[in-house]
């Protein structure tokens, strides 16, 4: 039945495009490969200017893709950003954040049933769909982000292993296009510290608790940052990136060797970055600064061979529109109402709220994270606003490192931006008074704890 639906929709698209008998043949619907790189800082990849060779395979793809240099994620942690990718909505609208329960612990909601998802769209279009994901915490099918996919495999594993599984699925005989989603976590704590030849002069330290040591030193004291420890953690992180890249190279090579690459739309993005002491912060889910919010965004259209660089402001919510632009308009049109955001027709905004229970309960720094903040960009100005009239204002072209808060000199600009943000947010705030919580097994909770969320 799915194959028949695909044939019907393809015929409909051809008819609507004016392709009758004897007319030019429409190209087949493209395959779609969507890849999310968990915890991947854009500025730690070669194609975004990093000097260490962490990403040769991503760089090779970037050379024939459109690389966006002003792409932003919608939150500095996995759950809201992936929800934005798959629903095309901002966190304000989908409401995926943490909630405090009556006993004071942290809980996380399910994606509201009324929101459209890419999985459902591709199922309706007759695609063969699968998701192979390693974030066992928030990409667990119980959360609903992957609603609509025919097959989902969700287990923490190195990227090499998830590629093996995905290659077997790609090798299946099929009479319809595929939509494959892959999520990699080699650069998420605990970092994949398997040594990669040629990356570092010496293998990285194999102690996976170093990130916790750096957190305690940076956030728990006012002492100068231990640069030896910091560099050890960065070596571990970069090794995770290199292991991730090696796995990606295998999936790209497979598509080329099997003849599927040229008819596949490939989108590579990241959900957030990572901090190593900048702003006296470590890891992620704690702020809205550029190392956390700037996203990797590579788009390789079917048949594209010439790469390019775009300074178009882009958000995670634009990914559905980018996909729809590769489909015949007769098929895409009904879904543009479900996924209304497209590059240029919305603000660039994001939000942070306290996320991790062990941070909230920490006796030293817990109070620092018991709050929320919002980001609003009117290029080149970036506003970070927190309740209590706390303003940070940065000029991203003159001060890309966000070292100089310009609020005192630009109060009128900051207040105007804050008013625009408030006017946009307030009518879109989702009422989640009856929010549904996922049914998580003890094993699910163990996985969330292992990744640092509980």
Number of C-alpha atoms within 10 A of each C-alpha: 7 15 16 12 16 21 16 14 19 21 15 16 20 20 14 14 13 12 15 12 8 6 9 10 10 15 10 12 20 24 22 24 18 19 21 22 24 26 27 30 24 26 18 22 23 19 22 17 10 13 11 14 19 27 24 18 21 21 18 15 23 24 18 18 24 20 24 21 20 16 25 27 34 33 31 30 27 22 24 28 27 26 29 28 24 23 26 28 26 28 24 22 18 23 20 24 21 18 17 11 10 7 6 10 15 19 17 19 21 22 26 18 10 7 16 20 26 24 24 17 18 19 19 14 22 22 27 21 21 22 23 22 25 24 22 22 25 26 24 20 17 19 23 18 27 26 20 19 23 15 14 18 18 19 16 18 16 20 25 19 12 22 20 13 12 18 14 9 15 17 11 8 7 11 13 19 21 20 21 23 21 21 23 30 26 31 27 21 21 19 24 24 23 17 18 18 11 10 16 16 7 11 16 20 14 14 13 15 12 17 23 14 14 23 19 14 20 22 18 16 13 9 9 9 17 12 11 9 16 21 12 18 24 16 20 29 28 28 27 28 31 29 27 26 23 19 21 23 20 17 19 17 13 17 18 12 10 10 11 15 24 17 19 23 21 24 22 22 25 29 30 31 29 28 22 22 18 15 13 16 18 21 20 23 23 25 25 25 18 23 23 27 29 26 30 30 25 28 24 25 22 18 12 16 13 11 16 15 13 12 10 13 18 24 30 28 29 24 25 25 18 17 19 17 13 17 15 21 15 16 17 18 13 10 17 16 9 17 22 15 21 19 16 12 9 15 17 24 25 24 26 23 22 22 25 21 20 15 20 19 15 13 10 13 15 15 13 13 20 13 14 15 18 23 25 22 21 13 12 12 18 22 26 23 23 17 10 6 9 10 19 18 25 23 20 16 11 11 13 12 14 19 12 13 15 18 17 11 10 12 13 11 15 24 16 11 22 20 12 13 20 14 11 15 16 11 10 14 14 14 11 12 6 7 15 14 15 16 11 13 10 9 10 16 15 16 19 16 15 14 16 15 19 17
